Amino acid sequence: MASEADLRARLQRASQEHLLRFCAELAPEPRAALLAQLEALEPEALRQHCQRAAAACARPPGPPSDLAARLQPLPPERVGSATEGDPQTRRLWEEEGFHQIALNRVAVLLLAGGQGTRLGVTYPKGMYQVGLPSQKTLYQLQAERIRRVEQLAGERYGTRCTVPWYIMTSEFTLGPTAKFFKEHDFFHLDPNNVIMFEQRMLPAVSFDGRAILERKDKVAMAPDGNGGLYSALEDHQILEDMERRGVEFVHVYCVDNILVRLADPVFIGFCVLRGADCGAKVVEKAYPEEPVGVVCQVDGVPQVVEYSEISPEVAQLRAPGGGLLYNAGNICNHFFTRDFLRTVTRELEPLLQPHVAVKKVPCVDEHGHPVKPLQPNGIKMEKFVFDVLPFAKNFVAFQVLREEEFSPLKNADSADRDNPSTSRRALLAQHCRWALRAGARFLDAHGTRLLEQPRDWRNC
Ligand SMILES: CC(=O)N[C@H]1[C@@H](OP(=O)(O)O)O[C@H](CO)[C@@H](O)[C@@H]1O
């Protein structure tokens, strides 16, 4: 381990010497922990990171003033639809998707490094259960959907097929997620096909460019955003693992959408048959302020403009037909070819610009006493998973029905929307529709028919 003097010199180079200011008063164990944490921070990268954060903070808040003039909706030729168009084409996409799955060429990749702050839980969101009668958690529902798509593809092609499940975690979520999967026997999946890996963490920085001490013996760190995926793929040689398994196509999704269709054959087949290297599922936005990114074009290039970076005026613009002009809501379901991911990790990752999130970061005051700030006091820098879209050679979007595919769990039940109750109802309503479509009838305790209309599930 580097000596304190070495570390002080390194930190001086990064103008971050203050991180050692309580070091002398620490007991041996916390002192060693702090020094180990500081040793892992490369001085030049730390200097750049802190400078960038301060510079980003000095810029006027809100989207660039010329963004509105540079935006356009996606041209229709880039957009497919799961519901419009002829059923024959949809069947072709589905067949192609199942075929690729049966050939073991499809993997799913879960982005599960987030902290669930808005939901108000201290454990990984995937371990949350929304109060279903079965008490299943999000992780269990996803595992079961993987098993089902493997089974369906296997039945069609008479093979035993595997959809490997890659799970990107963070320092916050890896330990509990790994333990949870073990305790639940990997939900009957083969543990060899569940591959967990960890994304990097970055220091939180004050508005004047100083990394923040969370405790006397700990620098405040935060995951590097879901776009940290690309360095994590490289750090853990995940693309090599995919190559060994023969995986060519990857369905990337985030943990909180209870309706997610893992390795959706229709989406996979659509992207493959269109020769896409990169794709995104979208739903029609529900209302202008909905916190979803918008899939659109900036300067003629496909991109997602995140909800935090679009002005309310632009979000409210209407198309001639009366609907929202920017209505393609990103549901964080992406298709990538392995080749495209390889180009990203080898060449493009350093070009991805971090986004700034201003947050309340727990810290210590000048005497080393812990402080829970009431106002935002720091910046977290994050990359976004969709920031690679502009580099795609052939990007496509795929519009799906919200009620079948999107009900995110973002907030606690105290909020009106996107909470455990809305997620639970969305899933129950979907299962009800499936059962009815398969010929089921719902009867009450007296044998009277009920629940013929999925809307009757609203009060569950
Ligand atoms: C960086 C990123 O991926 N943001 C996504 C993601 O938002 P979060 O607020 O980070 O959960 O999920 C939304 C859909 O639930 C999607 O609309 C948005 O663009």
PDBQT file of the ligand as one rigid body, heavy atoms in Angstrom, charges set to zero:
ROOT
HETATM    1  C1  LIG A 501     -30.455   7.443 -18.042  1.00  0.00    +0.000 C 
HETATM    2  C2  LIG A 501     -31.642   6.592 -18.348  1.00  0.00    +0.000 C 
HETATM    3  O1  LIG A 501     -31.513   5.485 -18.806  1.00  0.00    +0.000 OA
HETATM    4  N1  LIG A 501     -32.842   7.154 -18.096  1.00  0.00    +0.000 N 
HETATM    5  C3  LIG A 501     -34.058   6.396 -18.347  1.00  0.00    +0.000 C 
HETATM    6  C4  LIG A 501     -34.540   5.815 -17.024  1.00  0.00    +0.000 C 
HETATM    7  O2  LIG A 501     -34.832   6.876 -16.145  1.00  0.00    +0.000 OA
HETATM    8  P1  LIG A 501     -34.539   6.860 -14.582  1.00  0.00    +0.000 P 
HETATM    9  O3  LIG A 501     -35.209   8.073 -14.032  1.00  0.00    +0.000 OA
HETATM   10  O4  LIG A 501     -33.024   6.902 -14.504  1.00  0.00    +0.000 OA
HETATM   11  O5  LIG A 501     -35.042   5.591 -14.009  1.00  0.00    +0.000 OA
HETATM   12  O6  LIG A 501     -35.720   5.048 -17.241  1.00  0.00    +0.000 OA
HETATM   13  C5  LIG A 501     -36.805   5.764 -17.853  1.00  0.00    +0.000 C 
HETATM   14  C6  LIG A 501     -37.935   4.785 -18.072  1.00  0.00    +0.000 C 
HETATM   15  O7  LIG A 501     -38.345   4.232 -16.884  1.00  0.00    +0.000 OA
HETATM   16  C7  LIG A 501     -36.354   6.361 -19.180  1.00  0.00    +0.000 C 
HETATM   17  O8  LIG A 501     -37.377   7.097 -19.768  1.00  0.00    +0.000 OA
HETATM   18  C8  LIG A 501     -35.149   7.259 -18.949  1.00  0.00    +0.000 C 
HETATM   19  O9  LIG A 501     -34.727   7.805 -20.168  1.00  0.00    +0.000 OA
ENDROOT
TORSDOF 0
